[in-house]
């Protein structure tokens, strides 16, 4: 009979999982043997958190399950942050953690992860949709089926299984679980919602990353253009609607555009929120003068509906894509023209406002300029992962997105360094060698998880890493300086040389002091068969677009 482990890897292989990310330890060593035996690829990351990030990037790119594993005790605990980030990104990732043999649970064993030790099952519960320990081989089928179904049902998300060493190698009867096919559900009130929207005089769309999770780019584009309704995105929703479209007003909240501010100030009667929980980051600067008359909120999860904006709210449950398709069908069948938005010239006038940046002479390059130069020199279809920090909010505000599914950022869990691993995992998962992948990150993020560059080198992950180096945690430092009058505590005493850092991993590295340097580095990086670090020395005194957030 096959072992639990053989059956697990066979299922992963059938589910289009070609790479599994992790850091080994005694309780999970048999995993690596079986991965190699069944011709999957084991990706040895430099840290367990990096394994979780890379598995998440793999899941996002391949549109399947991502898999990361770690040994018991501290190895498993190191996966927690990446599980929380996968939860925020709504990504189906299976986190596997080792455990001492079931026969030894309750004895004094090092790195015990049961209730007698670090209790990883309990630790993973708040950051996954399912967390369980497989106590016996005959319960494995039930655990695996529950886990994978939870990962793909409703709002997608990560799941966790802890499997003791002796259970991993236990022989059990073979079984097969089909890749979950979750039926899409449509809201029962969608007809009423259509009437509410089409009766609006000055509506606006607020789009979150739920559009991305539901793969409903085409539907929202069709509705916005057919109805002539302007579109604002959250930071996390950036890229769900092309920023060069006349109806696009950019993002709101941290890194938000002046056009979005002006439009909301001018009065909105119906705000149509889709796939966003409306976090404080998404609503930074939002006050009662911006309140619409009514809110219509599309989301699978009702937890935060009606909590952020105290206005009459109509909740639209169910699958976002199915609900948008239903609205499109109603629009097509309608006998009367639907033209809800304000005249296009008003929007164009708002969008045409150009706010001049500070042109002071410094030995550094402006972050705003750097973002614009990066955008100009990257192909339109480049997939860009924005990491966490002021560099990300410069990108939210100034990086234009022309094609769907090409910009990724989380403004909820916001774990520093996640973009590095996500970009690597996406590159490894990519089956289209003609799609460039880039990560906009900072010196703080690189010092947390930059060693994953070595993983990228090992697997020839062709990622352009743009490292905005201002010798500190700029977003935090700016906030401390502005709100608490407490500057200087998030500044590094020694500036890291990321070109030398890159070379230490046999990675190409370039330092950029001006626009021409960035352009040349991108040209070279796009031809490299592996990762490239492009260090950009940005002005540490430049004020990032992050001060809307309350102290």
C-alpha positions in Angstrom: 0.0 0.0 0.0 1.1 3.6 -0.6 2.1 5.9 2.3 0.4 9.1 3.3 3.2 11.0 1.8 3.1 9.2 -1.5 -0.7 9.9 -1.8 -0.2 13.6 -0.8 2.5 14.3 -3.4 0.5 12.4 -6.1 -2.5 14.7 -5.4 -0.3 17.8 -5.6 1.1 16.7 -8.9 -2.4 16.1 -10.3 -3.4 19.5 -9.1 -0.7 21.2 -11.3 1.7 21.8 -8.4 5.1 21.5 -10.0 7.2 23.2 -7.2 7.1 22.9 -3.5 8.9 25.5 -1.3 10.4 24.9 2.1 13.3 24.5 4.5 13.8 20.9 5.7 14.2 19.4 9.2 14.0 15.9 10.6 10.2 15.5 10.8 9.8 16.6 7.1 12.8 15.1 5.4 10.7 12.2 3.9 8.8 15.0 2.0 11.9 15.9 0.0 12.6 12.2 -0.9 9.1 11.8 -2.2 9.1 15.1 -4.1 12.1 14.0 -6.0 10.8 10.5 -6.5 7.6 11.9 -8.2 9.6 14.4 -10.3 8.4 17.6 -8.7 10.9 20.3 -7.9 11.9 21.1 -4.3 12.8 24.8 -3.9 15.1 25.3 -0.9 14.4 28.8 0.3 16.7 30.7 2.7 13.9 31.2 5.3 10.6 29.6 6.0 8.8 32.9 5.7 10.3 33.2 2.2 9.1 29.8 1.4 5.5 30.8 2.3 5.8 34.0 0.2 7.2 32.1 -2.8 4.5 29.5 -2.6 1.9 32.3 -2.5 3.4 33.9 -5.6 3.3 30.5 -7.3 -0.4 30.1 -6.5 -1.2 33.6 -7.8 0.7 33.0 -11.0 -0.3 29.4 -11.8 -3.9 29.8 -10.5 -3.6 26.6 -8.5 -2.6 25.5 -5.0 0.7 26.8 -3.6 2.6 24.6 -1.2 5.1 25.5 1.5 6.5 23.3 4.3 8.7 23.7 7.4 9.8 21.5 10.2 8.2 21.5 13.6 8.6 24.2 16.3 10.4 27.3 15.1 10.3 26.3 11.4 6.5 26.1 11.5 6.3 29.3 13.5 8.3 31.1 10.8 5.6 30.3 8.3 2.9 32.2 10.2 3.7 35.6 8.7 3.5 34.3 5.2 0.2 32.5 6.0 -1.2 35.8 7.3 -0.1 37.5 4.1 -1.6 34.8 1.9 -4.9 35.2 3.9 -4.8 39.0 3.0 -4.1 38.2 -0.6 -6.9 35.6 -0.7 -4.5 32.9 -2.0 -5.0 29.1 -1.7 -1.7 27.9 -0.2 -1.2 24.7 1.7 1.1 25.1 4.6 2.6 21.8 5.8 4.4 21.6 9.1 6.2 18.6 10.6 5.7 17.1 14.0 7.5 14.6 16.2 6.1 11.1 15.8 2.6 10.7 17.3 3.9 8.0 19.6 6.2 10.6 21.3 3.7 13.5 21.7 3.4 14.4 25.3 7.0 13.3 26.1 9.8 15.8 26.5 10.8 16.1 22.8 12.5 19.1 21.3 10.4 21.2 18.9 7.2 19.4 19.8 4.4 21.3 18.0 1.5 19.7 19.8 -0.5 21.0 22.8 2.6 20.0 24.8 4.8 22.4 22.9 4.3 25.3 20.5 0.9 24.0 19.3 1.2 25.0 15.7 -2.4 23.9 14.9 -3.7 26.6 17.3 -1.2 29.2 16.1 -2.2 28.8 12.5 -6.0 29.1 13.2 -6.2 32.9 13.0 -4.2 33.1 9.8 -5.7 30.2 7.8 -9.2 29.0 6.8 -8.4 25.5 8.2 -5.8 24.2 10.5 -5.6 20.6 11.7 -3.3 17.8 12.8 -3.4 14.4 11.1 -3.4 12.1 14.2 -3.6 8.9 12.2 -3.2 7.7 8.6 -6.9 6.7 8.3 -7.9 10.4 9.0 -5.6 11.8 6.3 -8.1 11.7 3.5 -10.7 13.6 5.4 -8.2 16.3 6.5 -6.8 16.8 3.0 -10.3 17.0 1.5 -11.5 19.5 4.1 -8.3 21.6 3.7 -8.3 21.9 -0.1 -12.1 22.6 -0.3 -11.7 25.4 2.3 -8.8 26.8 0.4 -10.9 27.3 -2.8 -14.4 27.9 -1.4 -15.9 31.4 -0.9 -13.0 33.8 -0.3 -10.0 31.8 -1.2 -7.2 31.5 1.4 -4.5 29.4 3.0 -4.9 26.2 5.0 -2.6 24.3 7.3 -1.9 20.6 8.1 0.5 19.3 10.7 1.5 15.7 10.0 3.6 13.7 12.5 6.6 11.9 11.1 5.3 8.4 11.7 1.9 9.3 10.1 3.7 10.7 7.0 5.2 7.3 6.3 2.2 5.2 7.4 0.8 3.0 4.7 -2.9 3.5 4.0 -5.4 2.5 1.2 -5.1 4.6 -1.9 -7.7 7.3 -2.6 -8.3 10.1 -5.1 -9.7 13.6 -4.4 -10.6 15.7 -7.4 -9.5 19.3 -7.6 -12.3 21.2 -5.9 -14.9 22.7 -8.2 -16.9 25.2 -6.1 -20.2 26.3 -7.6 -20.4 30.1 -8.0 -23.3 31.7 -6.2 -25.3 34.8 -7.3 -26.9 37.2 -4.9 -30.7 36.9 -4.5 -31.0 40.7 -4.4 -29.1 41.4 -7.7 -32.3 42.7 -9.5 -32.8 45.3 -6.7 -29.2 46.2 -6.9 -29.4 46.8 -10.6 -32.4 49.2 -10.0 -30.4 51.0 -7.3 -27.4 51.5 -9.5 -29.2 52.6 -12.6 -31.2 55.1 -10.6 -28.0 56.8 -9.5 -27.1 60.3 -10.6 -23.4 60.5 -9.5 -22.2 57.0 -8.8 -18.6 55.8 -8.5 -16.9 52.4 -8.4 -14.5 51.6 -5.5 -12.5 48.5 -6.5 -10.5 46.3 -4.2 -8.4 43.2 -4.8 -11.5 41.1 -4.8 -11.8 41.9 -8.5 -8.5 40.1 -8.9 -9.4 37.2 -6.7 -12.6 36.7 -8.7 -10.9 37.3 -12.1 -13.6 39.7 -13.0 -11.4 42.3 -14.8 -13.4 42.1 -18.1 -16.8 42.3 -16.3 -15.9 45.5 -14.4 -14.4 47.1 -17.4 -17.6 46.4 -19.4 -19.9 47.8 -16.7 -17.8 50.9 -16.1 -17.6 51.8 -19.8 -21.2 50.9 -20.6 -22.5 52.9 -17.7 -20.0 55.7 -17.9 -19.2 55.4 -14.2 -15.8 56.7 -12.9 -13.5 54.2 -11.2 -11.4 54.6 -8.1 -9.3 51.7 -6.7 -7.9 51.0 -3.3 -4.2 50.5 -3.0 -4.7 46.8 -3.0 -7.1 47.1 -5.9 -4.7 49.0 -8.1 -4.4 47.3 -11.4 -8.0 46.1 -11.5 -8.8 48.9 -14.0 -6.4 50.5 -16.5 -5.1 53.8 -15.1 -4.9 55.4 -18.6 -8.6 55.0 -19.2 -10.6 58.3 -19.2 -12.9 56.9 -16.4 -9.9 56.1 -14.1 -9.4 58.5 -11.2 -6.5 56.5 -9.7 -6.4 55.2 -6.2 -7.7 56.6 -2.9 -6.2 56.4 0.5 -2.5 56.2 1.1 -0.8 56.9 -2.2 -4.1 58.2 -3.5 -4.5 60.6 -6.4 -5.7 64.2 -6.3 -8.3 63.3 -9.0 -9.9 60.8 -6.6 -9.9 63.4 -3.8 -11.6 66.0 -6.0 -14.2 63.7 -7.3 -15.2 62.4 -3.9 -15.4 66.0 -2.6 -17.7 67.0 -5.4 -20.5 64.7 -4.2 -21.4 61.1 -4.8 -24.8 59.6 -4.4 -24.1 55.9 -4.8 -20.7 54.4 -4.0 -20.4 50.9 -5.4 -17.7 49.0 -3.4 -16.5 45.8 -4.9 -14.1 43.3 -3.2 -12.7 45.6 -0.5 -13.1 45.6 3.2 -12.3 49.4 3.2 -9.4 49.4 5.5 -8.0 52.5 7.2 -5.3 52.5 4.6 -7.9 52.5 1.8 -9.9 55.3 3.4 -7.1 57.4 4.8 -8.2 61.0 4.5 -11.9 60.1 4.1 -14.2 62.2 6.2 -17.9 62.8 6.6 -18.0 65.4 3.8 -17.2 62.5 1.4 -20.0 60.3 2.5 -22.3 59.1 -0.3 -26.0 58.9 0.1 -25.9 55.1 -0.3 -23.3 52.4 -0.4 -23.6 49.1 -2.4 -21.1 46.6 -1.2 -20.2 43.4 -3.2 -18.2 40.9 -1.2 -18.2 37.2 -0.2 -17.4 38.1 3.4 -19.9 40.4 5.2 -17.7 40.9 8.2 -16.7 44.5 7.5 -19.7 45.5 5.3 -21.3 48.7 6.7 -18.5 49.2 9.3 -16.3 51.7 7.7 -18.7 54.2 6.1 -21.8 54.8 8.3 -24.3 55.2 5.5 -27.2 53.0 4.3 -25.5 50.0 2.8 -26.9 47.3 0.6 -24.9 44.1 0.9 -24.4 42.0 -2.3 -23.2 38.5 -1.2 -21.9 35.7 -3.4 -19.4 35.4 -6.2 -18.3 38.8 -7.5 -17.8 37.6 -11.1 -21.3 36.0 -11.2 -22.9 39.1 -9.8 -21.2 41.3 -12.3 -22.1 39.0 -15.2 -25.8 39.2 -14.0 -25.6 43.0 -14.0 -24.1 43.0 -17.5 -26.9 40.7 -18.8 -29.5 43.1 -17.3 -27.8 46.0 -18.9 -27.8 44.3 -22.3 -31.5 43.5 -22.0 -32.5 46.9 -20.8 -34.6 48.9 -23.3 -33.4 52.2 -22.1 -29.8 53.6 -22.4 -27.7 53.6 -19.3 -25.4 56.6 -18.9 -25.0 57.2 -15.2 -21.8 59.1 -14.8 -21.0 62.7 -15.2 -19.9 64.1 -18.5 -16.5 62.8 -19.5 -15.0 66.3 -19.9 -15.4 66.9 -16.2 -13.4 63.7 -15.4 -10.8 64.6 -17.9 -10.4 68.1 -16.4 -9.9 66.5 -13.0 -7.4 64.0 -14.4 -5.5 66.7 -16.2 -4.5 68.4 -12.9 -0.7 68.1 -12.6 0.8 68.6 -9.2 4.4 69.7 -9.5 6.8 67.8 -7.3 9.6 69.5 -5.4 12.5 70.1 -7.8 15.2 70.8 -5.2 18.7 69.9 -6.2 20.0 66.8 -4.4 22.6 64.1 -5.1 19.8 61.6 -5.2 17.0 60.7 -7.6 13.4 61.5 -6.6 11.3 58.4 -5.9 8.5 59.9 -8.0 10.8 60.2 -10.9 12.2 56.7 -10.4 8.7 55.2 -10.5 7.9 57.0 -13.7 11.2 56.0 -15.3 10.6 52.4 -14.3 7.1 52.5 -15.8 8.4 54.0 -19.1 11.1 51.4 -19.6 9.2 48.2 -18.6 7.0 46.4 -21.1 3.3 47.1 -20.6 2.6 43.5 -19.7 5.3 43.2 -16.9 3.9 41.8 -13.7 4.9 44.1 -10.9 4.8 43.2 -7.1 4.9 46.2 -4.9 6.5 45.4 -1.5 5.7 47.2 1.8 6.9 50.8 2.5 6.9 54.2 1.0 8.2 52.9 -2.3 4.9 50.9 -2.6 2.8 54.0 -2.1 4.9 56.0 -4.6 4.0 53.1 -7.0 0.3 53.1 -6.1 0.2 56.8 -6.9 2.5 57.1 -9.9 2.9 53.7 -11.6 0.5 53.4 -14.5 -1.1 50.0 -15.1 -2.2 49.3 -18.6 -3.1 45.6 -18.6 -5.1 43.6 -16.1 -3.4 41.2 -13.6 -0.1 43.0 -13.8 0.1 44.9 -10.5 0.0 43.3 -7.0 0.0 45.0 -3.6 -1.6 44.3 -0.2 -2.8 47.2 1.9 -4.2 45.1 4.8 -1.7 42.7 6.4 1.3 44.5 4.9 4.2 42.2 5.7 7.6 43.7 4.8 9.5 41.7 2.3 6.6 39.7 1.0 6.9 41.2 -2.6 10.4 39.6 -2.9 9.2 36.1 -2.3 6.0 36.6 -4.3 7.9 37.7 -7.3 10.3 34.8 -7.1 7.4 32.3 -6.7 5.6 33.9 -9.7 8.7 33.7 -11.8 9.3 30.1 -11.0 5.6 29.3 -11.7 5.5 31.3 -15.0 5.1 29.2 -18.1 5.4 32.3 -20.3 9.1 33.3 -20.5 8.1 36.5 -22.4 6.3 38.0 -19.4 8.8 40.0 -17.3 8.4 40.0 -13.6 9.5 42.9 -11.3 9.4 43.8 -7.6 9.5 47.3 -6.3 11.0 47.0 -2.8 13.1 49.0 -0.4 16.3 48.7 1.6 14.3 47.8 4.8 12.5 44.9 3.0 15.7 43.6 1.5 17.4 43.5 4.8 14.5 41.3 6.1 14.2 38.9 3.2 16.8 39.8 0.6 18.6 36.5 1.1 15.9 34.9 -1.0 17.8 36.4 -3.9 20.0 33.3 -3.5 16.9 31.2 -4.1 16.1 33.2 -7.3 19.7 32.6 -8.5 19.5 28.9 -7.9 16.3 28.6 -9.9 17.1 31.3 -12.5 14.0 33.3 -11.5 14.3 36.3 -13.9 13.0 39.0 -11.6 14.0 42.7 -11.7 14.3 43.9 -8.1 14.1 47.7 -7.8 15.5 48.5 -4.4 14.7 52.0 -3.3 17.5 52.8 -0.9 17.1 55.7 1.4 19.0 54.3 4.4 16.0 53.8 6.6 12.4 52.8 7.1 11.1 55.8 5.3 7.4 55.4 5.8 7.8 54.9 9.5 10.4 57.6 9.9 8.2 60.1 8.1 5.2 59.3 10.3 7.3 59.5 13.5 8.7 62.8 12.4 5.3 64.3 11.3 2.9 62.9 14.0 5.1 62.3 17.1 7.9 64.8 16.5 10.3 61.9 17.1 12.7 61.7 14.1 15.8 59.6 13.7 14.7 56.3 15.2 14.1 54.5 11.9 17.3 55.5 10.1 20.1 53.0 9.5 23.5 54.1 10.7 25.2 52.4 7.8 23.9 52.4 4.2 23.8 48.9 2.7 25.6 48.4 -0.6 23.1 46.3 -2.5 25.3 45.9 -5.6 27.9 44.1 -3.4 25.0 42.3 -1.7 23.9 41.1 -5.2 27.3 40.0 -6.2 27.7 38.0 -3.0 24.9 35.8 -4.4 26.3 35.7 -7.9 23.5 38.0 -8.9 23.8 41.0 -11.3 23.5 44.3 -9.6 23.5 48.0 -10.7 23.5 51.2 -8.7 21.4 54.1 -10.2 21.8 57.8 -9.4 19.8 59.2 -12.3 17.2 58.4 -14.9 19.8 57.1 -17.5 21.2 54.7 -15.0 17.8 53.2 -14.4 17.0 52.9 -18.1 20.3 51.1 -18.8 19.9 48.8 -15.8 16.4 47.8 -17.0 17.7 47.1 -20.5 20.4 44.8 -19.1 18.1 43.2 -16.6 15.5 42.3 -19.1 18.1 40.2 -21.0 19.5 38.4 -17.9 18.7 34.8 -17.3 18.2 35.2 -13.6 17.5 37.9 -11.0 18.8 41.4 -11.2 19.1 43.9 -8.4 18.7 47.5 -9.5 19.6 49.7 -6.5 18.1 53.3 -6.8 19.6 55.9 -4.4 16.5 57.9 -3.6 16.2 61.1 -1.7 15.7 60.4 2.1 14.2 63.8 2.6 11.5 63.4 0.0 8.1 63.2 1.7 6.2 60.1 0.6 2.4 60.1 -0.1 1.6 58.4 3.2 0.6 61.2 5.6 -3.1 60.9 5.1 -3.1 58.2 7.7 -3.9 59.3 11.2 -1.2 59.3 13.8 
